Amino acid sequence: MLKLENITKQTQRAKEFFENRVAFTVGPVELKEILEKNRNSIELIDVRSKEHFDKGHIPSAISIPGKDMKMHLNKLSKDKINVVYCYSQQCHLGSKTALVLLENGFTVIELEGGFNEWKNYDFDIVS
């Protein structure tokens, strides 16, 4: 059982966690701004199934399902920041795919909340 007093006494670990979270994730509003101002500096990668990508995705995203990432690394640039997203906040496919990219020398961050969170902001969707 998690005890409140154990959490509050671990301020250094919490600080490191939140610093990492900010450094390696991006929210929908921030991503929209990046896409508008610095589109050429990122590669937006939808790691959901191709079927779900075809039903709707974030504009300018490419589809590379997470399970197929290792076979498609040659499609990506190590000179860009690769932004991955999956279905939702609870989906670990984005994080698992980010690990594959990192293990192969790519810079990567994850869209916090995935495609569902992007839709919650009523931002444009390609379908």
Z-matrix of the N, CA and C atoms (Angstrom, degrees):
N
C 1 1.453
C 2 1.526 1 109.51
N 3 1.309 2 116.47 1 134.60
C 4 1.451 3 122.61 2 -179.71
C 5 1.516 4 109.74 3 -79.59
N 6 1.338 5 115.37 4 127.64
C 7 1.461 6 119.85 5 -179.48
C 8 1.515 7 109.68 6 -107.40
N 9 1.315 8 116.58 7 135.43
C 10 1.455 9 122.69 8 -177.40
C 11 1.524 10 111.68 9 -55.88
N 12 1.311 11 117.75 10 -41.23
C 13 1.467 12 119.80 11 -177.95
C 14 1.535 13 111.97 12 -64.60
N 15 1.343 14 118.02 13 -27.39
C 16 1.464 15 120.41 14 176.92
C 17 1.525 16 111.67 15 -71.53
N 18 1.313 17 116.73 16 -33.91
C 19 1.458 18 121.15 17 -179.89
C 20 1.522 19 110.38 18 -71.47
N 21 1.307 20 116.84 19 -48.85
C 22 1.460 21 120.40 20 -174.56
C 23 1.525 22 112.70 21 -66.65
N 24 1.309 23 118.81 22 -20.56
C 25 1.467 24 121.75 23 -179.56
C 26 1.519 25 112.36 24 -87.82
N 27 1.316 26 117.93 25 -4.68
C 28 1.455 27 121.18 26 -177.45
C 29 1.528 28 110.48 27 -105.76
N 30 1.308 29 116.16 28 50.60
C 31 1.461 30 119.96 29 -174.21
C 32 1.529 31 112.65 30 -64.86
N 33 1.316 32 119.43 31 -35.72
C 34 1.461 33 120.25 32 179.67
C 35 1.526 34 110.80 33 -66.63
N 36 1.328 35 117.36 34 -43.71
C 37 1.469 36 120.13 35 177.06
C 38 1.520 37 110.85 36 -62.64
N 39 1.317 38 116.63 37 -40.75
C 40 1.467 39 120.54 38 179.04
C 41 1.526 40 110.10 39 -64.57
N 42 1.316 41 117.20 40 -41.82
C 43 1.462 42 120.94 41 178.31
C 44 1.527 43 110.40 42 -59.88
N 45 1.315 44 117.18 43 -46.24
C 46 1.466 45 121.48 44 179.10
C 47 1.527 46 110.83 45 -62.44
N 48 1.330 47 117.13 46 -42.12
C 49 1.461 48 121.28 47 178.31
C 50 1.522 49 110.95 48 -58.29
N 51 1.335 50 116.77 49 -50.46
C 52 1.459 51 120.26 50 -176.76
C 53 1.525 52 112.07 51 -70.42
N 54 1.325 53 118.50 52 -34.16
C 55 1.467 54 120.45 53 174.53
C 56 1.524 55 110.14 54 -61.95
N 57 1.326 56 116.69 55 -43.48
C 58 1.462 57 120.67 56 178.55
C 59 1.514 58 111.63 57 -66.63
N 60 1.295 59 116.47 58 -40.06
C 61 1.462 60 120.00 59 179.96
C 62 1.522 61 110.41 60 -61.21
N 63 1.318 62 117.04 61 -44.24
C 64 1.462 63 121.12 62 179.62
C 65 1.530 64 110.57 63 -67.95
N 66 1.318 65 117.26 64 -37.08
C 67 1.465 66 121.04 65 -176.87
C 68 1.525 67 112.73 66 -73.39
N 69 1.320 68 117.84 67 -28.38
C 70 1.457 69 120.03 68 -170.44
C 71 1.523 70 114.84 69 -119.64
N 72 1.321 71 116.77 70 12.25
C 73 1.464 72 121.11 71 174.30
C 74 1.527 73 108.33 72 -135.72
N 75 1.314 74 114.04 73 160.82
C 76 1.462 75 120.74 74 176.59
C 77 1.524 76 107.09 75 -138.71
N 78 1.316 77 116.38 76 141.37
C 79 1.458 78 120.45 77 177.52
C 80 1.519 79 110.64 78 -87.49
N 81 1.320 80 117.22 79 166.73
C 82 1.463 81 121.07 80 -179.57
C 83 1.532 82 114.15 81 -57.69
N 84 1.315 83 117.88 82 -41.59
C 85 1.465 84 120.53 83 -178.86
C 86 1.527 85 109.91 84 -65.73
N 87 1.327 86 116.79 85 -44.47
C 88 1.472 87 120.42 86 178.07
C 89 1.525 88 110.86 87 -63.24
N 90 1.330 89 116.36 88 -42.35
C 91 1.462 90 119.71 89 -179.68
C 92 1.524 91 110.73 90 -62.88
N 93 1.303 92 117.18 91 -41.87
C 94 1.472 93 120.46 92 178.43
C 95 1.523 94 110.07 93 -59.05
N 96 1.327 95 117.46 94 -43.21
C 97 1.468 96 121.65 95 178.33
C 98 1.529 97 111.00 96 -63.44
N 99 1.315 98 116.97 97 -42.26
C 100 1.466 99 120.87 98 178.49
C 101 1.525 100 109.92 99 -62.00
N 102 1.318 101 116.30 100 -44.68
C 103 1.462 102 120.16 101 -179.67
C 104 1.531 103 111.49 102 -62.06
N 105 1.322 104 116.53 103 -35.27
C 106 1.461 105 120.73 104 -179.75
C 107 1.523 106 112.73 105 -75.59
N 108 1.331 107 117.95 106 -33.24
C 109 1.464 108 121.68 107 -172.50
C 110 1.533 109 114.07 108 -104.08
N 111 1.307 110 117.59 109 -33.89
C 112 1.472 111 121.24 110 -172.40
C 113 1.512 112 112.05 111 -134.13
N 114 1.298 113 117.54 112 40.33
C 115 1.468 114 121.86 113 -174.12
C 116 1.525 115 113.26 114 -51.98
N 117 1.309 116 118.08 115 -36.86
C 118 1.463 117 120.82 116 -176.37
C 119 1.527 118 113.99 117 -74.50
N 120 1.325 119 117.30 118 -9.78
C 121 1.465 120 119.79 119 -178.13
C 122 1.527 121 112.98 120 -90.57
N 123 1.338 122 116.97 121 -6.99
C 124 1.470 123 119.40 122 -178.51
C 125 1.522 124 111.77 123 -128.60
N 126 1.309 125 113.96 124 159.03
C 127 1.469 126 122.11 125 168.84
C 128 1.515 127 105.57 126 -120.01
N 129 1.307 128 116.87 127 118.98
C 130 1.459 129 122.40 128 -178.92
C 131 1.519 130 108.40 129 -94.04
N 132 1.326 131 116.26 130 119.88
C 133 1.469 132 121.37 131 -172.25
C 134 1.525 133 110.61 132 -120.27
N 135 1.316 134 115.36 133 118.07
C 136 1.465 135 122.87 134 175.13
C 137 1.523 136 106.84 135 -88.30
N 138 1.332 137 117.16 136 115.76
C 139 1.463 138 120.62 137 -176.64
C 140 1.530 139 112.63 138 -99.74
N 141 1.326 140 115.85 139 9.74
C 142 1.464 141 119.52 140 175.63
C 143 1.523 142 109.01 141 -73.94
N 144 1.319 143 117.00 142 176.40
C 145 1.459 144 120.46 143 178.60
C 146 1.532 145 109.78 144 -63.44
N 147 1.318 146 115.90 145 152.25
C 148 1.477 147 121.47 146 178.76
C 149 1.526 148 110.07 147 -58.39
N 150 1.309 149 116.81 148 -37.41
C 151 1.468 150 121.80 149 178.90
C 152 1.534 151 110.97 150 -58.76
N 153 1.325 152 117.32 151 -45.47
C 154 1.462 153 120.39 152 179.42
C 155 1.527 154 111.33 153 -71.54
N 156 1.319 155 116.93 154 -36.93
C 157 1.464 156 120.81 155 175.23
C 158 1.529 157 110.13 156 -57.54
N 159 1.338 158 116.76 157 -46.35
C 160 1.463 159 121.04 158 -178.70
C 161 1.528 160 112.57 159 -64.22
N 162 1.326 161 117.50 160 -27.41
C 163 1.469 162 121.00 161 178.64
C 164 1.529 163 111.42 162 -76.55
N 165 1.328 164 116.74 163 -25.17
C 166 1.459 165 120.86 164 178.72
C 167 1.509 166 111.18 165 170.38
N 168 1.346 167 115.36 166 138.51
C 169 1.461 168 120.55 167 178.69
C 170 1.522 169 109.91 168 -154.98
N 171 1.308 170 115.50 169 170.24
C 172 1.461 171 121.57 170 178.43
C 173 1.529 172 108.27 171 -72.79
N 174 1.342 173 117.42 172 136.57
C 175 1.466 174 119.48 173 179.17
C 176 1.527 175 111.97 174 -53.84
N 177 1.300 176 116.14 175 139.46
C 178 1.470 177 127.46 176 179.18
C 179 1.529 178 113.81 177 76.49
N 180 1.323 179 117.34 178 0.23
C 181 1.467 180 119.36 179 177.23
C 182 1.523 181 110.48 180 -73.41
N 183 1.325 182 114.88 181 149.27
C 184 1.455 183 120.47 182 170.93
C 185 1.518 184 108.08 183 -107.36
N 186 1.303 185 116.75 184 154.45
C 187 1.460 186 121.32 185 -179.66
C 188 1.517 187 110.24 186 -100.91
N 189 1.320 188 115.47 187 117.28
C 190 1.458 189 122.11 188 168.34
C 191 1.529 190 105.53 189 -137.48
N 192 1.330 191 117.18 190 96.33
C 193 1.465 192 118.98 191 -179.96
C 194 1.534 193 110.91 192 -53.42
N 195 1.311 194 115.57 193 138.71
C 196 1.462 195 121.11 194 -176.54
C 197 1.508 196 114.07 195 -50.06
N 198 1.320 197 116.83 196 -40.29
C 199 1.462 198 120.68 197 -178.06
C 200 1.529 199 112.34 198 -66.92
N 201 1.330 200 117.05 199 -18.10
C 202 1.463 201 121.81 200 -178.18
C 203 1.529 202 113.63 201 -105.11
N 204 1.320 203 117.89 202 2.26
C 205 1.461 204 120.90 203 -171.85
C 206 1.528 205 113.17 204 -55.62
N 207 1.315 206 117.89 205 -44.52
C 208 1.470 207 120.09 206 -176.79
C 209 1.525 208 111.98 207 -58.60
N 210 1.325 209 117.45 208 -30.32
C 211 1.464 210 121.18 209 -179.21
C 212 1.527 211 112.69 210 -80.28
N 213 1.349 212 117.60 211 -11.44
C 214 1.465 213 120.52 212 -173.82
C 215 1.526 214 113.34 213 -121.92
N 216 1.303 215 117.72 214 17.32
C 217 1.462 216 120.64 215 -179.37
C 218 1.524 217 111.78 216 -59.71
N 219 1.323 218 116.88 217 -29.14
C 220 1.470 219 121.06 218 -179.12
C 221 1.536 220 112.52 219 -67.81
N 222 1.322 221 117.94 220 -11.71
C 223 1.470 222 121.87 221 178.32
C 224 1.528 223 112.18 222 -85.13
N 225 1.329 224 116.07 223 -7.97
C 226 1.461 225 120.69 224 -173.76
C 227 1.523 226 111.56 225 -109.62
N 228 1.324 227 115.49 226 158.45
C 229 1.460 228 121.43 227 179.88
C 230 1.522 229 110.06 228 -109.32
N 231 1.323 230 114.75 229 136.71
C 232 1.463 231 119.77 230 174.49
C 233 1.529 232 110.98 231 -80.16
N 234 1.323 233 116.42 232 -5.57
C 235 1.458 234 121.16 233 178.99
C 236 1.526 235 112.61 234 -89.09
N 237 1.321 236 116.86 235 -8.28
C 238 1.465 237 121.24 236 -179.54
C 239 1.525 238 109.94 237 -110.92
N 240 1.323 239 114.89 238 161.88
C 241 1.466 240 120.26 239 170.87
C 242 1.514 241 106.38 240 -88.04
N 243 1.300 242 116.11 241 121.16
C 244 1.460 243 121.68 242 -179.91
C 245 1.524 244 108.53 243 -91.00
N 246 1.322 245 115.74 244 122.38
C 247 1.463 246 122.03 245 179.31
C 248 1.518 247 107.13 246 -107.34
N 249 1.323 248 116.50 247 117.27
C 250 1.461 249 120.41 248 179.82
C 251 1.525 250 109.89 249 -103.69
N 252 1.327 251 114.46 250 149.07
C 253 1.459 252 118.83 251 171.78
C 254 1.516 253 109.97 252 -146.95
N 255 1.331 254 114.11 253 151.43
C 256 1.465 255 120.08 254 176.90
C 257 1.525 256 108.05 255 -124.99
N 258 1.301 257 117.00 256 -143.11
C 259 1.468 258 121.30 257 -171.81
C 260 1.524 259 114.52 258 -77.20
N 261 1.326 260 116.19 259 -52.72
C 262 1.459 261 119.92 260 -170.66
C 263 1.525 262 110.27 261 -153.02
N 264 1.308 263 114.81 262 179.58
C 265 1.466 264 121.24 263 177.20
C 266 1.528 265 111.60 264 -60.36
N 267 1.310 266 116.78 265 -32.87
C 268 1.464 267 120.91 266 -177.07
C 269 1.525 268 113.13 267 -83.74
N 270 1.309 269 118.01 268 -9.77
C 271 1.458 270 122.37 269 -178.75
C 272 1.522 271 109.55 270 -80.01
N 273 1.313 272 117.17 271 123.17
C 274 1.462 273 120.97 272 179.64
C 275 1.519 274 112.82 273 -92.73
N 276 1.317 275 116.99 274 1.51
C 277 1.460 276 121.03 275 -179.66
C 278 1.529 277 111.27 276 -60.41
N 279 1.314 278 117.37 277 -39.30
C 280 1.461 279 120.81 278 177.77
C 281 1.517 280 111.53 279 -62.56
N 282 1.324 281 116.96 280 -45.77
C 283 1.466 282 121.14 281 179.60
C 284 1.522 283 111.57 282 -65.78
N 285 1.318 284 117.10 283 -41.06
C 286 1.463 285 120.61 284 178.33
C 287 1.523 286 110.98 285 -63.69
N 288 1.326 287 116.50 286 -40.57
C 289 1.458 288 121.14 287 178.76
C 290 1.526 289 110.35 288 -68.58
N 291 1.313 290 117.03 289 -38.27
C 292 1.472 291 120.79 290 176.92
C 293 1.527 292 109.99 291 -58.89
N 294 1.321 293 117.19 292 -40.49
C 295 1.465 294 120.37 293 177.83
C 296 1.524 295 111.79 294 -61.92
N 297 1.323 296 117.33 295 -41.27
C 298 1.476 297 121.00 296 177.29
C 299 1.526 298 109.48 297 -60.01
N 300 1.322 299 116.50 298 -45.46
C 301 1.464 300 120.43 299 -179.82
C 302 1.528 301 111.02 300 -63.25
N 303 1.311 302 116.62 301 -45.18
C 304 1.464 303 120.48 302 179.72
C 305 1.521 304 112.00 303 -62.31
N 306 1.322 305 116.63 304 -40.91
C 307 1.466 306 120.84 305 178.69
C 308 1.524 307 112.10 306 -63.43
N 309 1.328 308 116.51 307 -19.13
C 310 1.455 309 121.51 308 -179.53
C 311 1.532 310 112.51 309 -107.68
N 312 1.320 311 116.78 310 16.76
C 313 1.453 312 121.48 311 171.84
C 314 1.512 313 117.09 312 85.20
N 315 1.331 314 117.85 313 15.06
C 316 1.457 315 121.21 314 179.84
C 317 1.528 316 110.38 315 -94.02
N 318 1.329 317 116.26 316 149.74
C 319 1.457 318 122.36 317 171.28
C 320 1.523 319 106.87 318 -85.75
N 321 1.334 320 117.00 319 133.13
C 322 1.462 321 119.10 320 -174.74
C 323 1.518 322 110.87 321 -149.25
N 324 1.334 323 114.43 322 143.82
C 325 1.457 324 121.98 323 168.92
C 326 1.529 325 107.25 324 -133.80
N 327 1.316 326 116.25 325 165.30
C 328 1.460 327 120.78 326 -176.51
C 329 1.525 328 110.38 327 -117.89
N 330 1.331 329 115.78 328 139.38
C 331 1.461 330 121.06 329 174.19
C 332 1.520 331 108.70 330 -72.32
N 333 1.302 332 115.76 331 116.63
C 334 1.458 333 122.37 332 179.71
C 335 1.529 334 109.58 333 -65.20
N 336 1.314 335 117.31 334 123.30
C 337 1.463 336 121.64 335 177.86
C 338 1.516 337 114.64 336 90.58
N 339 1.331 338 116.51 337 -10.10
C 340 1.453 339 120.90 338 176.00
C 341 1.526 340 114.54 339 64.02
N 342 1.321 341 114.29 340 -161.90
C 343 1.465 342 121.53 341 -177.23
C 344 1.527 343 111.49 342 -61.40
N 345 1.322 344 117.03 343 -38.18
C 346 1.467 345 119.44 344 -179.18
C 347 1.521 346 111.73 345 -60.11
N 348 1.324 347 116.89 346 -40.45
C 349 1.466 348 119.64 347 179.84
C 350 1.525 349 110.89 348 -69.41
N 351 1.327 350 116.97 349 -37.67
C 352 1.474 351 120.46 350 175.28
C 353 1.529 352 109.62 351 -57.22
N 354 1.339 353 116.32 352 -46.03
C 355 1.474 354 120.82 353 179.63
C 356 1.526 355 111.59 354 -63.66
N 357 1.333 356 117.58 355 -34.59
C 358 1.452 357 120.61 356 -179.56
C 359 1.525 358 112.85 357 -61.24
N 360 1.327 359 116.44 358 -23.80
C 361 1.464 360 120.86 359 177.78
C 362 1.533 361 112.37 360 -87.82
N 363 1.318 362 116.23 361 -0.85
C 364 1.462 363 121.70 362 -178.54
C 365 1.524 364 112.43 363 60.44
N 366 1.335 365 116.51 364 30.45
C 367 1.465 366 120.59 365 174.70
C 368 1.525 367 108.48 366 -75.25
N 369 1.338 368 115.35 367 162.34
C 370 1.470 369 120.58 368 -178.68
C 371 1.513 370 112.14 369 -56.63
N 372 1.334 371 114.37 370 145.48
C 373 1.461 372 123.10 371 176.68
C 374 1.525 373 107.15 372 -134.54
N 375 1.315 374 114.76 373 137.95
C 376 1.463 375 120.02 374 175.18
C 377 1.524 376 107.21 375 -95.34
N 378 1.318 377 116.33 376 130.89
C 379 1.472 378 118.92 377 177.01
C 380 1.507 379 110.47 378 -137.18
